[in-house]
Amino acid sequence: MPSKRILFISNGHGEDNHTSHVIQTLRQLCPDIEMAAMPIVGEGKAYRSLDVPIIGPTKTMPSGGFFYMKRLYLLKDFQSGLIGLTWRQLQAVLQYAPNCDLIMATGDFVSQTFAYLTKRPFISFISCLSALYEGRLRLNPLLWHNLNSSGCLAVFTKDSHTVYDLQRQGLTKAQLAGIPALDWLVPTGKDLHLKPDERAIALLPGSRMPEAARNFCLQLQLVVEIAKVMPDSGLQFRAALIPSLMEQLDDIAKSQGWQVTQGILTYSPPGNSPDESPIVEVRCYSDAFSDILCYSTLVIGMAGLAVEQAVAIGKPIVQIPGEGPQFTYQFAEAQTRLLGISAQTIGTKPATPEILKQAAKRVVETLEDSDYLAKCKENGPERFGPPGASKRIARFILNSLGETE
């Protein structure tokens, strides 16, 4: 009996990430299923790391998929061949899909339209859409048509509020998934050299270069301001960085006036003698994201999905806007609406020295507010539900295919 075949379509780096966790779970539950992917935005690194075949052309555009943050980015994407690339990707999907038993589309209008046009049964995960942004999710008429079509078997959402909202609007096939990445967010036993009697602060600058490097520089400046506000705070800082950012630590340290030795950044104010201890240090890792997130008391975040994961497990977030293209004030403000009380955004423009000082004070105030910290532990699970999203989606896929675990 030939094995079943699934095509995964996604339009965004976070969407690739969500889907990759579903793929990992499917491989555990039913190893015989054939899987392929079409990432519409970027190179599809999440799929490539799992050796999932990519069926069409890929390319990283200037906007990184965030052209809605600034229309100039969309113009740059057009100049870089966005329309032609999207057309070739659609042709690849339409050519491959007839041999598939099922399509899974993760993302918004583009990926869902690709799936609908295949005329194959498809499962939708509208991971980037939520009623939490505006109180009600207003889907454009074409997307509503696609999701209401007989070919769409289910519409998974990231949060329960969106499920209730869509069902009230008549989309009865809407159901809660949650955040698939949470299923893999468990400590690995990495030694972070944490002192048990001191609170840890996580630094998440994002995963897209060169923006992540700019964000990390801002975060280091914020760490210095925190050390000035709380010189004897007993705080310890741990940064979760992508490997390509780790490779730039020497240059970043020099540009920011820090010293670096084997992934440990230290800062001493100008004028300090060599014998004086540094006022603060940041230990950086490229292989300890789960451990850093799980053992932190607070997160300084300039990322998308990683910040959502932190909120989902009850962590408070302090955000400072950067230059983008992703983590601008517009993105941070929208994320605050999605994440509720757990996320605090300081400043309405790329962080200035004054904004950094305000953020440092907010970090200190947050750490000292036990009632607020307790509310954050309740808020995350209430918004995103319990872990198990990748299993919920994977089991629905298997049932749709008539497969048993």
One Martini backbone bead per residue (centre of mass of N, CA, C, O) as a GRO file, in nm:
protein
  405
    1MET     BB    1   0.093   0.037   0.026
    2PRO     BB    2   0.092   0.353  -0.024
    3SER     BB    3   0.197   0.632   0.090
    4LYS     BB    4   0.130   0.919   0.225
    5ARG     BB    5   0.082   1.269   0.113
    6ILE     BB    6   0.230   1.588   0.209
    7LEU     BB    7   0.172   1.943   0.186
    8PHE     BB    8   0.355   2.227   0.293
    9ILE     BB    9   0.234   2.561   0.351
   10SER     BB   10   0.420   2.876   0.391
   11ASN     BB   11   0.418   3.244   0.509
   12GLY     BB   12   0.684   3.231   0.711
   13HIS     BB   13   0.898   3.181   0.966
   14GLY     BB   14   0.696   3.109   1.190
   15GLU     BB   15   0.538   2.911   1.011
   16ASP     BB   16   0.766   2.715   0.965
   17ASN     BB   17   0.803   2.648   1.262
   18HIS     BB   18   0.532   2.534   1.326
   19THR     BB   19   0.541   2.309   1.105
   20SER     BB   20   0.798   2.159   1.199
   21HIS     BB   21   0.663   2.045   1.460
   22VAL     BB   22   0.451   1.878   1.318
   23ILE     BB   23   0.647   1.702   1.160
   24GLN     BB   24   0.791   1.573   1.400
   25THR     BB   25   0.535   1.439   1.514
   26LEU     BB   26   0.459   1.272   1.265
   27ARG     BB   27   0.718   1.102   1.263
   28GLN     BB   28   0.653   0.965   1.533
   29LEU     BB   29   0.357   0.852   1.461
   30CYS     BB   30   0.422   0.839   1.116
   31PRO     BB   31   0.694   0.757   0.925
   32ASP     BB   32   0.557   0.692   0.625
   33ILE     BB   33   0.510   0.974   0.560
   34GLU     BB   34   0.506   1.199   0.304
   35MET     BB   35   0.707   1.507   0.283
   36ALA     BB   36   0.649   1.850   0.183
   37ALA     BB   37   0.756   2.191   0.080
   38MET     BB   38   0.636   2.557   0.068
   39PRO     BB   39   0.816   2.832   0.110
   40ILE     BB   40   0.734   3.173   0.050
   41VAL     BB   41   0.933   3.270   0.277
   42GLY     BB   42   1.231   3.239   0.215
   43GLU     BB   43   1.437   2.933   0.260
   44GLY     BB   44   1.340   2.714   0.474
   45LYS     BB   45   1.516   2.623   0.729
   46ALA     BB   46   1.324   2.443   0.897
   47TYR     BB   47   1.308   2.225   0.673
   48ARG     BB   48   1.607   2.170   0.608
   49SER     BB   49   1.679   2.067   0.902
   50LEU     BB   50   1.470   1.808   0.831
   51ASP     BB   51   1.479   1.711   0.530
   52VAL     BB   52   1.263   1.865   0.365
   53PRO     BB   53   1.130   1.888   0.077
   54ILE     BB   54   1.156   2.140  -0.178
   55ILE     BB   55   0.948   2.224  -0.464
   56GLY     BB   56   1.057   2.528  -0.486
   57PRO     BB   57   1.131   2.842  -0.499
   58THR     BB   58   1.367   3.052  -0.315
   59LYS     BB   59   1.370   3.377  -0.127
   60THR     BB   60   1.516   3.658   0.010
   61MET     BB   61   1.372   3.943   0.111
   62PRO     BB   62   1.402   4.260   0.229
   63SER     BB   63   1.147   4.227   0.438
   64GLY     BB   64   1.106   3.923   0.545
   65GLY     BB   65   0.770   3.954   0.529
   66PHE     BB   66   0.738   4.282   0.649
   67PHE     BB   67   0.584   4.496   0.451
   68TYR     BB   68   0.341   4.595   0.641
   69MET     BB   69   0.527   4.797   0.809
   70LYS     BB   70   0.648   4.900   0.517
   71ARG     BB   71   0.597   4.995   0.193
   72LEU     BB   72   0.891   5.007   0.096
   73TYR     BB   73   0.942   4.703   0.117
   74LEU     BB   74   0.751   4.619  -0.110
   75LEU     BB   75   0.904   4.762  -0.337
   76LYS     BB   76   1.166   4.600  -0.297
   77ASP     BB   77   1.037   4.327  -0.356
   78PHE     BB   78   0.953   4.386  -0.644
   79GLN     BB   79   1.248   4.450  -0.744
   80SER     BB   80   1.329   4.136  -0.650
   81GLY     BB   81   1.080   3.944  -0.766
   82LEU     BB   82   0.807   3.863  -0.622
   83ILE     BB   83   0.599   3.795  -0.844
   84GLY     BB   84   0.760   3.575  -0.992
   85LEU     BB   85   0.807   3.393  -0.751
   86THR     BB   86   0.511   3.337  -0.672
   87TRP     BB   87   0.433   3.210  -0.942
   88ARG     BB   88   0.637   2.972  -0.930
   89GLN     BB   89   0.530   2.855  -0.666
   90LEU     BB   90   0.244   2.796  -0.762
   91GLN     BB   91   0.323   2.605  -0.992
   92ALA     BB   92   0.459   2.396  -0.807
   93VAL     BB   93   0.207   2.329  -0.643
   94LEU     BB   94   0.014   2.246  -0.883
   95GLN     BB   95   0.205   2.011  -0.976
   96TYR     BB   96   0.224   1.847  -0.695
   97ALA     BB   97  -0.069   1.810  -0.560
   98PRO     BB   98  -0.207   1.563  -0.717
   99ASN     BB   99  -0.009   1.361  -0.531
  100CYS     BB  100  -0.183   1.445  -0.286
  101ASP     BB  101  -0.382   1.392   0.009
  102LEU     BB  102  -0.264   1.662   0.156
  103ILE     BB  103  -0.298   1.994   0.289
  104MET     BB  104  -0.092   2.240   0.463
  105ALA     BB  105  -0.174   2.571   0.584
  106THR     BB  106   0.046   2.837   0.695
  107GLY     BB  107  -0.126   3.138   0.755
  108ASP     BB  108  -0.255   3.342   0.531
  109PHE     BB  109  -0.382   3.419   0.233
  110VAL     BB  110  -0.164   3.291   0.053
  111SER     BB  111  -0.149   2.996   0.159
  112GLN     BB  112  -0.458   2.943   0.142
  113THR     BB  113  -0.483   2.990  -0.164
  114PHE     BB  114  -0.296   2.775  -0.258
  115ALA     BB  115  -0.457   2.542  -0.134
  116TYR     BB  116  -0.729   2.594  -0.278
  117LEU     BB  117  -0.613   2.572  -0.581
  118THR     BB  118  -0.555   2.255  -0.571
  119LYS     BB  119  -0.826   2.088  -0.492
  120ARG     BB  120  -0.745   1.989  -0.215
  121PRO     BB  121  -0.735   1.882   0.080
  122PHE     BB  122  -0.736   2.109   0.370
  123ILE     BB  123  -0.536   2.258   0.628
  124SER     BB  124  -0.571   2.523   0.862
  125PHE     BB  125  -0.319   2.769   0.992
  126ILE     BB  126  -0.380   3.088   1.144
  127SER     BB  127  -0.119   3.192   1.320
  128CYS     BB  128  -0.119   3.524   1.243
  129LEU     BB  129  -0.418   3.522   1.343
  130SER     BB  130  -0.627   3.749   1.555
  131ALA     BB  131  -0.874   3.872   1.779
  132LEU     BB  132  -0.679   4.021   1.987
  133TYR     BB  133  -0.610   4.282   1.829
  134GLU     BB  134  -0.950   4.385   1.788
  135GLY     BB  135  -1.175   4.157   1.904
  136ARG     BB  136  -1.193   4.098   1.583
  137LEU     BB  137  -1.196   3.890   1.299
  138ARG     BB  138  -1.126   4.027   0.973
  139LEU     BB  139  -1.189   3.869   0.695
  140ASN     BB  140  -1.140   3.842   0.389
  141PRO     BB  141  -1.351   3.725   0.150
  142LEU     BB  142  -1.152   3.519   0.022
  143LEU     BB  143  -1.065   3.377   0.281
  144TRP     BB  144  -1.344   3.298   0.374
  145HIS     BB  145  -1.401   3.121   0.129
  146ASN     BB  146  -1.170   2.919   0.164
  147LEU     BB  147  -1.248   2.825   0.462
  148ASN     BB  148  -1.558   2.749   0.370
  149SER     BB  149  -1.481   2.531   0.208
  150SER     BB  150  -1.492   2.191   0.149
  151GLY     BB  151  -1.172   2.152   0.142
  152CYS     BB  152  -1.183   2.257   0.431
  153LEU     BB  153  -1.145   2.079   0.734
  154ALA     BB  154  -0.975   2.301   0.906
  155VAL     BB  155  -0.936   2.571   1.162
  156PHE     BB  156  -0.656   2.676   1.307
  157THR     BB  157  -0.556   2.823   1.618
  158LYS     BB  158  -0.369   2.990   1.873
  159ASP     BB  159  -0.643   3.091   2.011
  160SER     BB  160  -0.949   3.089   2.176
  161HIS     BB  161  -1.074   3.360   2.095
  162THR     BB  162  -1.077   3.297   1.787
  163VAL     BB  163  -1.260   3.058   1.791
  164TYR     BB  164  -1.512   3.198   1.905
  165ASP     BB  165  -1.531   3.418   1.691
  166LEU     BB  166  -1.559   3.235   1.434
  167GLN     BB  167  -1.806   3.077   1.533
  168ARG     BB  168  -1.991   3.327   1.555
  169GLN     BB  169  -1.950   3.383   1.233
  170GLY     BB  170  -1.973   3.055   1.116
  171LEU     BB  171  -1.689   2.900   1.169
  172THR     BB  172  -1.712   2.579   1.283
  173LYS     BB  173  -1.411   2.461   1.208
  174ALA     BB  174  -1.295   2.599   1.438
  175GLN     BB  175  -0.981   2.543   1.626
  176LEU     BB  176  -0.761   2.461   1.871
  177ALA     BB  177  -0.409   2.458   1.904
  178GLY     BB  178  -0.171   2.671   1.938
  179ILE     BB  179   0.179   2.619   2.017
  180PRO     BB  180   0.394   2.397   1.884
  181ALA     BB  181   0.671   2.484   2.020
  182LEU     BB  182   0.597   2.402   2.316
  183ASP     BB  183   0.654   2.089   2.287
  184TRP     BB  184   0.988   2.174   2.273
  185LEU     BB  185   0.990   2.339   2.558
  186VAL     BB  186   1.267   2.200   2.701
  187PRO     BB  187   1.502   2.125   2.896
  188THR     BB  188   1.847   1.998   2.827
  189GLY     BB  189   2.086   2.064   3.054
  190LYS     BB  190   2.217   2.320   3.023
  191ASP     BB  191   2.490   2.503   3.132
  192LEU     BB  192   2.438   2.844   3.264
  193HIS     BB  193   2.568   2.937   3.528
  194LEU     BB  194   2.368   2.956   3.766
  195LYS     BB  195   2.252   3.132   4.035
  196PRO     BB  196   2.011   3.035   4.261
  197ASP     BB  197   1.988   3.342   4.413
  198GLU     BB  198   1.939   3.453   4.114
  199ARG     BB  199   1.806   3.635   3.870
  200ALA     BB  200   1.692   3.583   3.535
  201ILE     BB  201   1.769   3.728   3.212
  202ALA     BB  202   1.640   3.734   2.893
  203LEU     BB  203   1.777   3.747   2.557
  204LEU     BB  204   1.577   3.837   2.253
  205PRO     BB  205   1.678   3.945   1.923
  206GLY     BB  206   1.639   3.723   1.722
  207SER     BB  207   1.681   3.560   1.369
  208ARG     BB  208   1.742   3.814   1.182
  209MET     BB  209   1.965   3.904   0.954
  210PRO     BB  210   2.089   4.204   1.086
  211GLU     BB  211   1.876   4.275   1.304
  212ALA     BB  212   1.971   4.109   1.552
  213ALA     BB  213   2.229   4.276   1.597
  214ARG     BB  214   2.091   4.545   1.656
  215ASN     BB  215   1.919   4.444   1.891
  216PHE     BB  216   2.155   4.351   2.074
  217CYS     BB  217   2.280   4.625   2.115
  218LEU     BB  218   2.036   4.743   2.263
  219GLN     BB  219   2.035   4.534   2.494
  220LEU     BB  220   2.314   4.606   2.607
  221GLN     BB  221   2.238   4.895   2.679
  222LEU     BB  222   2.015   4.810   2.877
  223VAL     BB  223   2.189   4.651   3.075
  224VAL     BB  224   2.350   4.894   3.170
  225GLU     BB  225   2.106   5.049   3.285
  226ILE     BB  226   2.028   4.835   3.491
  227ALA     BB  227   2.300   4.843   3.647
  228LYS     BB  228   2.259   5.140   3.738
  229VAL     BB  229   1.990   5.094   3.898
  230MET     BB  230   2.115   4.785   3.988
  231PRO     BB  231   2.418   4.726   4.114
  232ASP     BB  232   2.296   4.505   4.354
  233SER     BB  233   2.082   4.288   4.226
  234GLY     BB  234   2.149   3.985   4.127
  235LEU     BB  235   2.171   3.969   3.821
  236GLN     BB  236   2.127   3.753   3.527
  237PHE     BB  237   2.248   3.714   3.190
  238ARG     BB  238   2.083   3.557   2.898
  239ALA     BB  239   2.161   3.468   2.559
  240ALA     BB  240   1.966   3.391   2.264
  241LEU     BB  241   2.144   3.283   1.982
  242ILE     BB  242   2.241   3.272   1.678
  243PRO     BB  243   2.519   3.161   1.523
  244SER     BB  244   2.570   3.422   1.343
  245LEU     BB  245   2.579   3.606   1.600
  246MET     BB  246   2.810   3.475   1.756
  247GLU     BB  247   3.025   3.548   1.530
  248GLN     BB  248   2.982   3.878   1.614
  249LEU     BB  249   3.083   3.945   1.908
  250ASP     BB  250   3.341   4.103   1.865
  251ASP     BB  251   3.218   4.342   1.709
  252ILE     BB  252   3.000   4.416   1.915
  253ALA     BB  253   3.182   4.471   2.156
  254LYS     BB  254   3.342   4.702   2.027
  255SER     BB  255   3.093   4.889   1.958
  256GLN     BB  256   2.994   4.882   2.289
  257GLY     BB  257   3.235   4.845   2.507
  258TRP     BB  258   3.311   4.547   2.529
  259GLN     BB  259   3.390   4.225   2.646
  260VAL     BB  260   3.521   3.902   2.510
  261THR     BB  261   3.491   3.550   2.636
  262GLN     BB  262   3.363   3.275   2.540
  263GLY     BB  263   3.062   3.422   2.531
  264ILE     BB  264   3.151   3.652   2.739
  265LEU     BB  265   3.013   3.949   2.842
  266THR     BB  266   3.171   4.259   2.944
  267TYR     BB  267   3.127   4.556   3.164
  268SER     BB  268   3.311   4.867   3.177
  269PRO     BB  269   3.355   5.167   3.259
  270PRO     BB  270   3.492   5.435   3.179
  271GLY     BB  271   3.791   5.449   3.395
  272ASN     BB  272   3.833   5.182   3.483
  273SER     BB  273   4.019   4.968   3.625
  274PRO     BB  274   4.151   4.654   3.566
  275ASP     BB  275   4.083   4.558   3.874
  276GLU     BB  276   3.799   4.601   3.824
  277SER     BB  277   3.495   4.498   3.818
  278PRO     BB  278   3.249   4.429   3.639
  279ILE     BB  279   2.909   4.533   3.630
  280VAL     BB  280   2.854   4.327   3.382
  281GLU     BB  281   2.707   4.021   3.239
  282VAL     BB  282   2.688   3.814   2.929
  283ARG     BB  283   2.562   3.507   2.841
  284CYS     BB  284   2.616   3.317   2.542
  285TYR     BB  285   2.385   3.126   2.324
  286SER     BB  286   2.303   2.870   2.054
  287ASP     BB  287   2.193   2.598   2.257
  288ALA     BB  288   1.966   2.740   2.499
  289PHE     BB  289   1.671   2.839   2.472
  290SER     BB  290   1.496   2.668   2.665
  291ASP     BB  291   1.661   2.714   2.924
  292ILE     BB  292   1.649   3.021   2.933
  293LEU     BB  293   1.341   3.050   2.936
  294CYS     BB  294   1.271   2.862   3.185
  295TYR     BB  295   1.493   3.021   3.395
  296SER     BB  296   1.351   3.282   3.374
  297THR     BB  297   1.191   3.582   3.497
  298LEU     BB  298   1.272   3.762   3.242
  299VAL     BB  299   1.206   3.929   2.919
  300ILE     BB  300   1.402   4.057   2.654
  301GLY     BB  301   1.217   4.140   2.361
  302MET     BB  302   1.287   4.100   1.977
  303ALA     BB  303   1.036   3.906   1.891
  304GLY     BB  304   0.804   3.665   1.814
  305LEU     BB  305   0.771   3.355   1.885
  306ALA     BB  306   0.957   3.359   2.135
  307VAL     BB  307   0.769   3.546   2.298
  308GLU     BB  308   0.520   3.369   2.295
  309GLN     BB  309   0.647   3.139   2.450
  310ALA     BB  310   0.708   3.295   2.706
  311VAL     BB  311   0.416   3.370   2.771
  312ALA     BB  312   0.294   3.077   2.775
  313ILE     BB  313   0.498   3.023   3.045
  314GLY     BB  314   0.476   3.312   3.224
  315LYS     BB  315   0.637   3.550   3.106
  316PRO     BB  316   0.773   3.853   3.123
  317ILE     BB  317   0.774   4.146   2.899
  318VAL     BB  318   1.031   4.355   2.752
  319GLN     BB  319   1.002   4.612   2.505
  320ILE     BB  320   1.206   4.738   2.229
  321PRO     BB  321   1.233   4.919   1.968
  322GLY     BB  322   1.337   4.905   1.638
  323GLU     BB  323   1.422   4.928   1.289
  324GLY     BB  324   1.412   4.661   1.154
  325PRO     BB  325   1.156   4.520   0.983
  326GLN     BB  326   1.014   4.388   1.229
  327PHE     BB  327   1.103   4.535   1.519
  328THR     BB  328   0.883   4.752   1.562
  329TYR     BB  329   0.645   4.935   1.702
  330GLN     BB  330   0.411   4.809   1.547
  331PHE     BB  331   0.478   4.519   1.628
  332ALA     BB  332   0.488   4.553   1.938
  333GLU     BB  333   0.201   4.662   1.971
  334ALA     BB  334   0.056   4.417   1.852
  335GLN     BB  335   0.179   4.213   2.052
  336THR     BB  336   0.051   4.333   2.303
  337ARG     BB  337  -0.240   4.260   2.218
  338LEU     BB  338  -0.190   3.954   2.202
  339LEU     BB  339  -0.045   3.918   2.508
  340GLY     BB  340  -0.106   4.139   2.697
  341ILE     BB  341   0.015   4.187   3.017
  342SER     BB  342   0.300   4.045   2.956
  343ALA     BB  343   0.345   4.299   2.765
  344GLN     BB  344   0.599   4.564   2.742
  345THR     BB  345   0.619   4.877   2.579
  346ILE     BB  346   0.900   5.092   2.516
  347GLY     BB  347   0.815   5.312   2.321
  348THR     BB  348   0.760   5.463   1.964
  349LYS     BB  349   1.064   5.408   1.885
  350PRO     BB  350   1.364   5.378   1.834
  351ALA     BB  351   1.584   5.334   2.067
  352THR     BB  352   1.683   5.548   2.309
  353PRO     BB  353   1.842   5.649   2.584
  354GLU     BB  354   1.573   5.722   2.725
  355ILE     BB  355   1.422   5.457   2.670
  356LEU     BB  356   1.628   5.276   2.816
  357LYS     BB  357   1.582   5.399   3.095
  358GLN     BB  358   1.282   5.327   3.111
  359ALA     BB  359   1.321   5.021   3.076
  360ALA     BB  360   1.494   4.973   3.326
  361LYS     BB  361   1.280   5.060   3.530
  362ARG     BB  362   1.068   4.850   3.441
  363VAL     BB  363   1.225   4.600   3.512
  364VAL     BB  364   1.246   4.657   3.813
  365GLU     BB  365   0.944   4.686   3.873
  366THR     BB  366   0.864   4.403   3.776
  367LEU     BB  367   1.043   4.230   3.972
  368GLU     BB  368   0.881   4.373   4.232
  369ASP     BB  369   0.597   4.252   4.112
  370SER     BB  370   0.428   3.987   4.228
  371ASP     BB  371   0.142   4.018   4.114
  372TYR     BB  372   0.221   4.041   3.816
  373LEU     BB  373   0.377   3.775   3.790
  374ALA     BB  374   0.128   3.600   3.854
  375LYS     BB  375  -0.046   3.694   3.610
  376CYS     BB  376   0.146   3.589   3.389
  377LYS     BB  377   0.109   3.284   3.463
  378GLU     BB  378  -0.197   3.299   3.369
  379ASN     BB  379  -0.214   3.435   3.085
  380GLY     BB  380  -0.077   3.242   2.887
  381PRO     BB  381  -0.253   2.980   2.912
  382GLU     BB  382  -0.523   3.130   2.851
  383ARG     BB  383  -0.446   3.212   2.554
  384PHE     BB  384  -0.281   2.925   2.441
  385GLY     BB  385  -0.293   2.702   2.612
  386PRO     BB  386  -0.187   2.402   2.613
  387PRO     BB  387   0.011   2.187   2.540
  388GLY     BB  388  -0.012   2.005   2.208
  389ALA     BB  389  -0.043   2.122   1.916
  390SER     BB  390   0.110   1.920   1.734
  391LYS     BB  391  -0.074   1.679   1.814
  392ARG     BB  392  -0.347   1.790   1.731
  393ILE     BB  393  -0.275   1.822   1.432
  394ALA     BB  394  -0.156   1.542   1.368
  395ARG     BB  395  -0.413   1.378   1.439
  396PHE     BB  396  -0.595   1.510   1.231
  397ILE     BB  397  -0.433   1.423   0.988
  398LEU     BB  398  -0.452   1.118   1.033
  399ASN     BB  399  -0.760   1.103   1.026
  400SER     BB  400  -0.788   1.223   0.737
  401LEU     BB  401  -0.606   0.971   0.619
  402GLY     BB  402  -0.670   0.701   0.787
  403GLU     BB  403  -0.469   0.693   1.016
  404THR     BB  404  -0.263   0.527   1.255
  405GLU     BB  405  -0.046   0.529   1.535
   0.00000   0.00000   0.00000
